Structure formats: C-alpha cells, structure tokens
Amino acid sequence: MKSVQFANVEEQYRKYAGQLLASDVQRLGDWARTQPHLPSINESELMLFLHSNYYDLEAAQRTIESYYTFRTSCKNMFGNRDFNREAIQTAMNVVDLALLPELTAEGYRVMLAKVVDSDTSKFSLNSILVLVTMCVDVAIWEEGCNNGSIIIIDMDGIHLGHLAKLGIFTLKDLLYYIQEGLPIRMKGLHLVNVVPFIDRIMTMIRPFIKKELLEVLHLHTGMDTLYTHMPQRLLPADYDGMAKPRKVLRDQLYNHTMECGDFLAKYDLLKRTDETKRITKPRSMRNFFGLL
C-alpha cells in the first residue's frame, strides 16, 4: 500500500506566484486552528481551499467548514471506503472513470465517466459515488492546484431503468458537496450522448443546482458539440482522440487509488469534525439550497 503524495507546496507557490501567497495560507491555517471542531489541515490542503476560492479567505473558510462537516456527516459517501467491499468492486465494473492525461489549453484537468454495464441490478449510485470520491480525493491531493476542472459524463449505456436508481437525496448530497465543499474550480460539466429522458433528470436536480454550476452545465446529444469546449485530441483513443484508450486510463486511476486504500481509510477517520467542540452552528444543506 502507498501513501498519497500531496503536491509539493513550493512548486505550487512558484506556479501561482503573486496570487497564492504564503502569508494568506498562514492566515487561513491560523483561523482553522481557532476552530476546535476542525481536524488538523496540512499546508497543501490549505492551498487547495484558498486557490479553489480564487484566494478569498472568507470563502475558503466556508469551503473548509463544508468539506469536513459533510465528510463527517454523510456516511453514505464517506462512511465505509473499502475497496474490498463487494459493492465497490461491482461499482468498478459498472462505471469507467478516467483522468485525461493532458490539460486543456486553459490548464483545466478533465475527468471522464461512463456507465459500461447497463444492468440496473448492479447499479448503485451510493457505491459509485464512494468509488468516485476516493479517486477524486487522490487525484486532487496529488496534483494540487490547477486552473480548473471539467467533468464529462457519457450517458451512452444509461436507459430508463436507471432513472429509478437515481435517489433524490443522494443526488442532493452530491450536488451540495460539489458546489460547497469540493476544493476545485469547476469550469465545465458536460453530459454527452444525453438520454431522451434527460428533462426528467434535470427536473429532479435543478432545485439543488446553484446559478454558477448551471452556467457551466452543458447537454450534448452527441459528441460534436463538446469539441467547441475542448479539443477532441485530448479524449481517449476510443473517442477518436489521441489519449490512451478509456479502459487503460480507467485501470491506471483505479489501480493507483486502490494502492492508496489504507491511506484513504485512515484519512476518513482522522479528518473529521468534532461537533461537541464546535463554536458556531454550521449552515445546513436546507439553508444552502434555499429550502428554509
């Protein structure tokens, strides 16, 4: 088993010289240490929170609060992250997740997801999200700050039977985490080869999507319109791109994440909030989505 190799902090400071300031990272760390309910946060993590919020200290503080509070309370996604579980092994066979090796011209990292087994009896959104968050954790921590992230979801292989498997509460949790807790700059969310019932899916999730995410959400009936947002050559070979085939990229990501499995399990135990020590009341998901 391997430990996650957090991005080198000195390289991050050099990469974003004049924007990502050590003094601001120090101030953010000083604030975190005044919050007795928060776990210890290392410098690389602090940099991610600050950079993903465009160096706004107050916004970074809110993201930190949401990130650790959600990961502590949402046991469906973070309670049992064990690659040996049958549910996770099944999820790995149901969904291909791939990190494209080359950044876009703007410096954005692209992640591609596709359902590859259309048998709905094997489809568990909760288990898939546990798998995805493990892969995303390792990828973010090891790469460190980047200019932005693009997510492509290829809906080919999804059919009407999957609709009943998309639990509304799980989708709400996911959207909350993406928008409020995940320390990335979301630059694009592309659904390609959209299904005929996409309007029903959008009706389900629209109440939980903030304006900022709606602005970068794009629906594509095929692949061609995607190429106005990013060049085709960045995609895997099976999408007529120049990257390695999706299965190869998928295996690389899954194998590396599995190697870090022990680290991920320990991280979940250590990086938790202690609500008995909290000074201020956290903002709830109901408040976040304007439901109160």
Disulfide bonds with the S-S distance in Angstrom:
none
